[in-house]
């Protein structure tokens, strides 16, 4: 079987050799059947007229070559290619152009063989495109499945703001994702939408409940405020003060409502409370005799408390301080301006004993001791290592490296002395 001539071969050589221009301007094309007129190009030179009809031939030859190339690449449906061959046959047969028409016609007739030979390539390409389409569909399905899974995981979230924002992002990603087949898309959307609706319903229920709870809190606190306002002018100091403590407990137990409402209600309650206690304190300060006596007791007692310092026996000092503290706190009201200095002296002894106790606990803390030992050991090992490096460098004649190692070892010896000093403090009373 002869090797088919490629359609491009129709362009080989000079197509103008297959035509001529008569003296009257008529252009002829030479064929195996003889010459035939293809037309004329008035007003142009013979060369221009011939070139015009050559271009028509070359344009059709290019179409034949392009069709063959598309068939070879597998890009063309075989049935469409056969239809194109039929059209090209008619165009070649009726072409008013100059060129090797016989070879061009032969090239067209060889294309069906080309179609048959490249059916496999077309089918392979078709299968590849289908596989790519399936892969893209699978990728889109996986993407949407992930979106659905995340939405379902957020359905029971109570992080209302962040979850609402995240679900909006997921919805945007869903809209941007490729579509699947109608049923798959509908099934996944149903799950996705259901999760969003479930969260949204819980969120709305939550905030509706907050509104309801807030109304209950407001009612409770308003009742407390009303009673506090009535008690503000009471002169029954002790029972009223105790009642205010109860009201404060009830206020805390009432819970929290909206912040701006809570703040305003608290200001009203506190104003009533402050009014009462200001009057109570003013009355108490009138009792100068009692407070003067209390001041004298404190001045005497603070001397005994300060006598505990300096502490030589921590356990005994703590015992005595507890006993003296009980007496201190049992003393009644004392004028504030004079008590502040006494309280400062009391707190100084209290702090001294507390610091000594804390220091004692640190010195006997196994973890701290272990850490101190670890630091000492680490420094000793580092010193030994740097000294070995120095000896090795000196033996190699590298005085600079030896000096650096010696300096590093010397620095760590200073640190070691401090670490050993700190370690020796552990266990001391």
Secondary structure, DSSP 8 states (H G I E B T S, - for coil): ------GGGGGSS-GGGGEEE-TTSEEEEEETTEEEEEEE-TTS-HHHHHHHHHHHHHHHHHHHHHHHHHHHHT-S-HHHHHHHHHHHHHHHHT----S-HHHHHHHHHHHHHHHHHTHHHHHHHHHHHHHHHHHHHHHHHHHHHHHHHHHHHHTT---HHHHHHHHHHHHHHHHHS----HHHHHHHHHHHHHHHHHHHHHHHHHHHHHHHHHHHHHHHHHHHHHHHHHHTT---HHHHHHHHHHHHHHHHHT----HHHHHHHHHHHHHHHHHHHHHHHHHHHT-HHHHHHHHHHHHHHHHHHHTT-S-S-HHHHHHHHHHHHHHHHHS----HHHHHHHHHHHHHHHHHHHHHHHHHHHHT-HHHHHHHHHHHHHHHHHHHHHHHHHHHHHHTT-HHHHHHHHHHHHHHHHHHHHHHHHHHHTT--
